[in-house]
Amino acid sequence: MSPKQQRLHPKANPYEVVDIDDFLKDIQRSPPGSKSIYTSTSSSPTGDCFVRLPFEIYNEIASYLPTADVLGLRLVSRAFVPIYWSQAFWRTRFWPNSDRGFLFEIWHQHDMEDWRALYRRTSNSRLPPGLQNRQRVWKLGLALRNILDAKWMNTSSVSCLEGRTQADFNWKRVSGKFPEKPRPTSLNKYPMFHDGCQEFKKGHVLIPHDLAQIVVYLVRDGDARYISGLKFISAGEQKICLGYCTDELVVVDTPALRGFTVAVGSKGIRGLRIMAIPESLKKWIGSHDRCPQTKRLITDGPLIALEAGFDGFKLVSLAAGEERTFHNSSIDCNKSLHNHALWYPKIPNRELCLSDMCLTGQNLALDEYQPLCWVRFGGLRGDRLRSLRGITIPSCGLPWIRFHYAQGSSPVTLGRGRPEPKQVSRFSINGPSGEIIENIEIQVTEEGMLKSFKISTNHGREFLSSKWGEEPPIRLAYPPGTIITGIFGSYDYRFGLMSLGLMSVKI
């Protein structure tokens, strides 16, 4: 096949594949493997409950699992070893929801002798371009079907807030990135948006005082996993629902609820970590790696109410409501920013000193999607400061700040870690001789966005990111008795770093 023909295959009709019949006929039909190849030579391990089941039962269990999981189970339970030679199991790999479901021409074939051989011969590397394209489209279709199968749940059979109003609670809110509403024009009555998410439905519920279980429903959008709905079940089996139910769910036993640690992306809520009473964190549900996280929805007292917003299939906003008597207006700034900001790539530990006064430049709205990215260039307790050798920034703009170390250590970057451009500004730091960053001053524009910064070291040296303007400089504060070991700031893909703040640890 010519390169031109190969390029055309992604545009081809995936239903009609040229030479599909010839391809299937060419597959070798070897006799099915004998189960006698596997012979047990030792007694079953203690606690392996599967060995007590008949082969037909765990063969049925295996039919509903991904192939990789079944093959991995053989390392855990000897009962699953014969599955490898089971023709019945390999035939299930060609069911519509399984690995080879896209080969629907053979769904009704009953004369196939070796399904395992067929599985090997239809791996992606052995498929002709037409079937590779069908496999691609099939996977997209399955993902879309899972989204379309999500069903909206009725909120509950009782009044949502039982006569109370939203004003009766203190609310803390987390959401994806809601774009500014574009104004319709004569040419575009229904303007589109290109980033973030939209909210079409919203619900309010009271959390049962005798809460027993929480059910979290999940949905996939491409490679990303999102929260699609929540169900709260009381000890009396009263069910209060929010959002969409799907086939993928996690059930958590929890007698009382103090809120959630939330992982949220621009398109919606990606993951939740339940905080129970007494204070204990459950495991993450959904996705949280490489995703902004916040403790904003952990309340000072019991969580009383929830407000949830949804688009067509997933959770895009979540607000926690607590009684006003538990609201603490005297929370210190360090705790406030640590608990309430949206942090990327994860929430910094409490040993790092930071406060609202550290963040200068763009104002931080704690109810909007404004992640703060951060790097700890000095290590956990300043142990990497002796290895620090320099800083680089692009000569044009300020999309990132990069910290370099002695040979053998990878640099760390605040902002977008793009490849090193040809023109950069460099500032050397003699970490081995004890030189450290002692102060950072910034200048901001009239709109409050970061314009430039100046670094001063304890050796009396300075580094300017760009020409110092006439605007009065602002020195970033940090607590006395600490040393600077990290920086953080908000980032915008159009303008780069919008603000800067300092992280420090006690000496």
C-alpha positions in Angstrom: 0.0 0.0 0.0 1.3 3.4 -1.0 1.9 6.2 1.6 -1.0 8.1 0.0 -3.4 5.2 0.5 -2.3 4.9 4.2 -3.0 8.6 4.8 -6.5 8.2 3.3 -7.5 5.4 5.7 -8.4 7.7 8.7 -10.9 9.2 6.3 -12.3 5.9 5.1 -15.6 4.3 6.1 -14.6 2.1 9.1 -17.6 -0.2 8.4 -16.4 -1.2 5.0 -12.8 -2.6 5.2 -11.2 -3.8 2.0 -10.1 -7.4 2.0 -11.4 -8.1 5.5 -12.6 -11.6 4.5 -9.2 -12.5 3.1 -7.5 -11.2 6.3 -9.7 -13.4 8.5 -9.2 -16.5 6.3 -5.5 -16.1 6.5 -5.5 -16.5 10.2 -4.0 -19.9 11.2 -6.4 -22.2 12.9 -4.3 -24.3 15.1 -5.9 -26.9 17.5 -6.9 -25.5 20.8 -4.2 -25.7 23.5 -4.5 -28.5 26.0 -5.2 -27.6 29.6 -2.9 -30.4 30.7 0.0 -28.1 29.9 -0.5 -26.6 33.4 0.1 -29.0 36.2 -0.2 -28.0 39.9 2.9 -29.1 41.8 2.2 -27.6 45.2 -0.7 -27.0 47.5 -2.8 -23.9 47.1 -1.7 -20.8 49.0 -3.6 -20.0 52.2 -6.4 -17.5 51.7 -6.8 -18.2 48.0 -10.6 -18.4 47.9 -10.8 -18.9 44.1 -9.3 -22.4 44.2 -12.5 -23.6 45.9 -14.6 -22.5 43.0 -15.4 -24.6 39.9 -13.6 -23.6 36.7 -16.8 -22.3 35.1 -17.3 -19.7 37.9 -13.9 -18.0 37.6 -14.0 -18.3 33.9 -17.2 -16.3 34.0 -15.5 -13.8 36.4 -12.6 -13.4 33.9 -14.9 -12.7 31.0 -15.9 -9.4 32.6 -12.3 -8.2 33.3 -9.8 -6.5 31.0 -7.3 -9.0 29.5 -4.3 -7.4 31.2 -6.1 -7.8 34.6 -6.8 -11.5 34.0 -3.2 -12.3 33.0 -2.1 -10.4 36.1 -4.4 -12.5 38.3 -2.5 -15.6 37.4 0.4 -14.2 39.5 -2.0 -13.8 42.5 -4.2 -16.9 42.3 -3.3 -20.3 40.8 -7.0 -20.8 40.0 -6.7 -18.3 37.1 -3.7 -20.0 35.4 -5.8 -22.4 33.3 -7.7 -19.4 31.9 -4.8 -18.9 29.5 -5.8 -22.1 27.7 -9.5 -21.5 27.9 -11.1 -21.0 24.4 -14.3 -19.8 26.1 -12.3 -17.0 27.7 -10.5 -15.9 24.6 -13.8 -15.8 22.7 -15.1 -13.2 25.2 -12.2 -10.9 24.1 -14.2 -10.4 20.9 -17.4 -9.3 22.6 -18.5 -5.7 21.8 -17.1 -4.2 25.0 -13.8 -6.1 24.9 -10.4 -5.7 23.2 -11.3 -7.0 19.8 -15.0 -6.0 19.7 -14.3 -4.0 16.5 -14.1 -7.4 14.6 -17.8 -7.8 14.5 -17.6 -10.0 11.4 -16.8 -12.9 13.6 -19.3 -12.4 16.5 -21.6 -15.1 15.2 -18.9 -17.5 13.9 -19.1 -20.8 15.7 -16.6 -22.8 13.8 -13.5 -20.9 15.0 -11.1 -23.4 16.5 -8.5 -21.3 18.2 -9.7 -17.9 19.6 -6.4 -17.4 21.4 -4.5 -17.6 18.1 -7.0 -15.2 16.6 -6.4 -12.8 19.4 -2.7 -12.8 18.8 -3.0 -12.4 15.1 -5.3 -9.4 15.5 -3.0 -7.3 17.7 -2.7 -3.7 16.6 0.8 -4.2 15.0 -0.6 -6.9 12.8 -3.8 -5.2 11.6 -4.0 -3.8 8.1 -4.6 0.0 8.0 -8.3 -0.3 7.4 -8.8 -2.3 10.6 -6.5 0.0 12.5 -8.8 2.8 11.5 -11.9 0.9 12.5 -10.3 0.1 15.9 -9.6 3.8 16.5 -13.2 4.8 15.6 -14.6 1.9 17.6 -12.8 3.1 20.8 -14.1 6.6 20.2 -17.6 5.2 19.8 -17.4 3.2 23.0 -16.3 6.3 24.9 -19.1 8.3 23.5 -21.6 5.6 24.3 -20.5 5.5 27.9 -21.2 9.3 28.1 -24.6 9.0 26.4 -25.6 6.1 28.7 -25.2 8.4 31.8 -28.6 8.9 33.4 -29.8 11.9 35.3 -30.8 11.0 38.9 -33.8 12.6 40.6 -32.5 14.7 43.5 -34.5 13.0 46.2 -38.1 12.4 47.4 -37.8 15.1 50.0 -37.3 18.8 49.8 -33.8 19.7 48.7 -33.0 22.0 51.6 -36.0 21.2 53.8 -37.3 24.7 54.0 -33.9 26.3 54.5 -32.3 28.8 52.1 -28.8 29.1 50.7 -28.3 32.2 52.8 -28.5 30.0 55.9 -25.1 28.5 55.2 -21.5 29.5 54.6 -20.5 28.2 51.2 -17.1 27.3 49.8 -17.0 26.6 46.1 -14.7 24.9 43.6 -15.4 24.8 39.8 -13.8 24.3 36.5 -13.0 27.2 34.2 -16.2 29.0 33.3 -15.5 31.2 30.2 -16.7 34.7 30.0 -20.1 34.7 28.4 -19.7 36.0 24.8 -22.2 38.4 23.5 -24.4 37.0 20.7 -24.1 38.9 17.4 -26.3 39.1 14.3 -23.9 36.5 12.7 -23.6 34.2 15.7 -26.7 33.9 17.9 -25.2 31.0 19.8 -21.5 31.8 20.4 -19.2 28.9 21.1 -16.5 28.6 23.7 -13.1 26.9 23.1 -11.8 26.2 26.6 -13.3 25.3 30.0 -16.8 24.1 30.8 -20.4 25.3 31.0 -23.0 24.7 33.7 -26.5 23.6 32.6 -28.0 22.0 35.8 -27.6 22.7 39.5 -28.8 21.0 42.6 -28.8 21.6 46.4 -29.2 18.9 49.0 -28.8 18.5 52.8 -26.5 15.7 53.9 -28.3 13.1 56.1 -27.5 13.4 59.8 -27.2 9.6 59.9 -25.0 9.3 56.8 -23.8 5.7 56.2 -22.5 5.6 52.7 -21.4 7.8 49.8 -21.6 6.5 46.2 -19.4 8.4 43.7 -20.1 7.9 40.0 -17.4 8.3 37.4 -17.3 8.9 33.7 -14.5 9.1 31.1 -14.1 11.9 28.6 -11.3 10.7 26.3 -8.3 9.9 28.5 -9.6 11.9 31.4 -11.8 10.6 34.2 -14.4 12.9 35.9 -16.9 12.8 38.7 -20.4 12.4 37.2 -22.7 12.2 40.2 -23.0 11.6 44.0 -25.4 9.6 46.1 -25.7 9.9 49.9 -27.3 6.9 51.7 -28.5 7.2 55.3 -28.6 4.5 57.9 -32.3 4.4 57.3 -31.6 3.8 53.6 -32.8 7.2 52.5 -31.1 8.1 49.2 -30.2 11.6 48.2 -28.8 12.0 44.7 -26.9 14.6 42.7 -26.0 14.4 39.1 -25.6 11.4 36.7 -25.3 7.7 37.5 -23.0 5.5 35.4 -21.7 2.0 35.3 -18.5 3.0 37.0 -18.9 3.8 40.7 -17.1 3.7 44.1 -18.9 3.1 47.4 -17.4 4.6 50.6 -18.6 3.8 54.1 -18.4 7.0 56.2 -20.5 7.9 59.3 -20.0 11.6 59.1 -18.6 14.1 56.6 -16.4 17.1 56.9 -15.9 17.7 53.2 -13.6 16.9 50.3 -10.2 17.5 49.0 -10.9 18.1 45.3 -8.9 17.7 42.1 -10.3 20.0 39.4 -9.3 20.6 35.8 -10.5 23.4 33.5 -13.3 21.1 32.2 -14.7 19.9 35.6 -14.2 18.0 38.8 -11.7 15.2 38.2 -11.4 13.5 41.6 -12.5 13.6 45.3 -10.9 12.6 48.5 -13.5 12.3 51.3 -12.7 13.8 54.7 -14.6 12.0 57.5 -15.3 12.8 61.1 -13.2 12.1 63.2 -10.6 13.7 60.9 -9.4 11.0 58.5 -8.9 11.1 54.7 -10.1 8.3 52.5 -8.4 7.3 49.3 -8.7 9.3 46.1 -11.7 8.6 43.9 -11.3 9.5 40.2 -8.1 11.2 38.9 -5.8 13.5 40.8 -2.3 13.1 39.3 -1.1 16.2 37.4 -4.3 18.0 38.2 -4.9 21.2 40.4 -6.0 20.3 44.0 -7.5 22.1 46.9 -8.7 21.6 50.5 -11.2 24.4 50.1 -14.2 22.1 50.6 -13.1 20.8 54.0 -15.3 22.6 56.5 -14.6 23.8 60.0 -17.6 21.9 61.3 -19.8 19.1 60.0 -20.7 19.4 56.3 -24.4 20.2 56.2 -25.3 20.9 52.6 -23.9 20.5 49.1 -24.5 22.5 45.9 -23.5 20.8 42.6 -23.4 22.1 39.1 -23.3 19.8 36.0 -22.9 20.1 32.2 -24.3 17.3 30.0 -22.6 14.4 31.7 -20.2 15.4 34.5 -19.7 17.5 37.6 -18.3 21.0 36.9 -18.8 22.8 40.2 -19.2 21.8 43.8 -19.9 23.9 46.9 -19.8 22.8 50.6 -22.2 24.4 53.0 -21.7 24.6 56.8 -23.6 26.2 59.6 -22.6 29.9 60.1 -21.8 29.2 63.8 -18.8 27.2 62.6 -17.4 29.9 60.3 -14.1 31.1 61.6 -13.3 34.6 60.3 -10.0 34.8 62.2 -8.2 32.0 60.2 -4.6 33.0 59.8 -3.5 33.9 56.3 -1.0 31.0 56.0 -3.7 28.5 56.7 -6.2 30.3 54.5 -4.0 30.2 51.4 -2.8 26.7 52.1 -6.3 25.3 52.5 -8.3 27.5 50.1 -6.1 28.0 47.1 -6.1 25.7 44.1 -2.6 24.2 43.9 -0.7 22.5 41.0 0.8 19.9 40.8 -0.4 19.1 44.4 -1.1 20.8 47.7 2.2 21.9 49.4 2.8 20.5 52.9 2.3 22.6 56.0 6.0 22.9 56.7 6.2 25.5 54.0 5.5 29.0 55.2 3.3 31.1 52.9 0.6 33.7 53.3 -1.8 35.9 51.4 0.7 38.7 51.9 3.2 36.7 49.8 1.1 36.7 46.8 1.4 40.0 44.9 0.2 40.9 41.5 -3.0 39.4 40.2 -5.7 39.2 42.8 -6.5 35.7 43.9 -10.3 34.9 43.7 -10.8 31.8 45.8 -14.1 30.9 44.1 -12.7 31.0 40.6 -10.5 28.7 38.6 -7.1 30.2 39.3 -4.6 27.5 40.0 -1.3 28.4 41.7 1.7 26.4 40.4 4.7 26.1 42.6 8.2 24.7 42.8 10.4 23.9 45.8 13.8 24.7 44.3 15.5 24.5 47.7 14.4 21.0 48.6 12.3 19.8 51.6 14.3 21.7 54.3 16.7 23.7 52.1 18.9 20.6 51.5 19.1 21.5 47.7 20.2 25.1 48.2 23.9 24.0 48.2 23.4 22.4 44.8 21.7 25.5 43.2 23.8 26.9 40.4 21.7 29.4 38.5 18.4 30.7 37.1 17.2 31.1 33.5 14.2 32.9 32.0 13.3 33.6 28.4 14.6 36.9 27.0 11.1 37.8 25.8 8.1 37.5 28.1 7.9 35.6 31.4 6.2 32.2 30.7 8.6 30.4 33.1 11.4 30.6 35.6 13.9 27.7 35.6 16.3 26.7 38.5 19.4 24.8 37.6 21.6 22.6 39.8 25.0 21.0 39.8 25.7 18.4 37.1 23.6 15.3 37.4 20.4 17.0 38.7 17.5 18.0 36.5 16.2 21.6 36.6 12.8 22.5 38.1 10.5 25.0 36.4 7.8 27.4 37.5 5.3 27.9 34.7 5.2 26.2 31.3 8.3 24.1 31.0 8.9 24.6 27.3 12.2 23.6 25.7 15.1 26.0 26.3 14.8 28.9 23.7 17.9 30.2 21.9 17.8 33.5 23.8 17.6 33.3 27.5 18.7 35.5 30.4 21.0 33.7 32.9 21.9 34.4 36.5 24.4 32.3 38.3 24.1 31.3 41.9 27.0 29.9 43.9 25.1 27.5 46.0 28.1 25.5 47.1 29.6 28.6 48.7 26.4 29.3 50.6 24.8 31.9 48.2 21.0 31.9 48.5 18.1 34.0 47.4 17.5 36.5 50.1 14.8 38.8 48.6 12.5 39.1 45.6 10.9 42.4 44.5 8.4 42.7 41.8 6.7 45.4 39.7 3.1 45.0 38.4 1.1 46.7 35.7 -1.8 49.0 36.3 -4.0 45.9 35.9 -2.1 44.2 38.7 -0.3 41.7 36.6 3.3 40.8 37.0 5.6 42.9 34.9 9.1 42.1 36.1 11.0 40.9 39.2 14.4 41.4 40.9 16.3 38.8 42.8 18.8 39.7 45.5 21.2 37.2 47.1 23.0 37.2 50.5 26.2 37.9 48.6 25.0 41.3 47.5 24.2 40.3 43.9 21.1 41.2 41.9 19.3 39.9 38.8 16.6 41.8 36.9 14.1 39.9 34.7 13.7 42.9 32.5 14.2 46.6 32.6 13.1 48.1 35.9 10.2 50.6 35.3 9.0 53.6 37.2 6.4 51.6 39.1 7.1 51.3 42.8 8.6 47.9 43.6 6.9 45.5 46.0 9.1 43.3 48.2 7.6 39.9 48.7 7.3 39.2 52.4 8.2 36.0 54.2 8.3 35.2 57.9 11.5 36.1 59.9 13.6 33.1 60.9 12.9 31.3 57.6 14.8 31.0 54.3 13.3 31.1 50.8 13.1 27.6 49.3 10.3 27.9 46.8 8.1 30.2 44.7 4.6 30.0 43.5 2.3 32.0 41.2 -0.7 32.0 38.9 -0.2 31.3 35.2 -2.1 32.3 32.1 -1.4 30.5 28.8 -1.7 33.9 27.0 0.4 36.1 29.2 2.6 33.7 31.2 3.2 34.2 34.9 0.7 36.6 36.3 1.9 36.8 40.0 4.6 35.6 42.3 4.8 34.5 45.9 7.4 33.0 48.2 7.7 29.8 50.1 10.1 29.4 53.0 11.0 27.0 55.8 12.2 27.6 59.3 16.0 27.6 59.8 
